[in-house]
C-alpha cells in the first residue's frame, strides 16, 4: 500500500475501534450531533439527483472518465470517516477497508468498486464537486438552480469551515480526547485552517 492508502486505512480502523468501545450513551450522542448534517446531505443528494444525474452519467460514468474520482486525489476529512462509520453497517465498512487495501482499479479512486463509491455518506469534497462543464450545462438555463447550489455551498461551510466551532472540528476534538490522532484531522493540523481558527476570536 502507498502512503495515501495507509493513512486512509489507519483512520478508518481507528474510528471503527473507538466506536466499538463507546458506551451506547456516547454513541447515541454522536449520532445526534450529526443529524442536522445528514439532513443537509439528504437535501444535496436530492438536488444532485434532480439536476445532474443525467449529465454526470453521460460525461463520467458511461464514458468511464470519472475525472472527479482521481487516484489518491480525494481529500477525506477525519469527520467524513466518522460520519460514514456511524451510518454504515459493519459489512459495508469491511468492504471499504478491503477496497482501500486492494483497489478495484489501480488508476482510479481507491474507494470505487465496480458498482460505484463504497462510502455510505461520501466525503463532502466528493459530494460538492461539480466540474465546470456540468455546471455550465445545467445552470445556464436555470438560474434558480444555480442560486440554490450557491446556498448549499454556504451551508456546507457551517459544518466544515472553522471560522467558528463547527461539526467537523467537534468530531475531531471528540476523538482526540479519546487519544486518537490522524493525519486526516485537518482542522487541528492544517496550517491554513489553524490560521482561520486563530482569527475567529478577533
HUGI-V714102 format. One record per run of one state. SS is the DSSP state (helix for helix, strand for strand, loop for the rest). FROM is the first residue (numbers start at 1). TO is the last residue. If there is no record, write none. Layout:
# HUGI-V714102
SS;FROM;TO / SS;FROM;TO
This chain:
# HUGI-V714102
loop;1;2 / helix;3;21 / loop;22;23 / helix;24;33 / loop;34;34 / helix;35;61 / loop;62;69 / strand;70;70 / loop;71;77 / helix;78;87 / loop;88;89 / helix;90;101 / loop;102;107 / strand;108;108 / loop;109;111 / strand;112;113 / loop;114;115 / strand;116;117 / loop;118;123 / helix;124;127 / loop;128;131 / helix;132;139 / loop;140;142 / helix;143;160 / loop;161;166 / helix;167;177 / loop;178;185 / helix;186;189 / loop;190;190 / helix;191;199 / loop;200;202
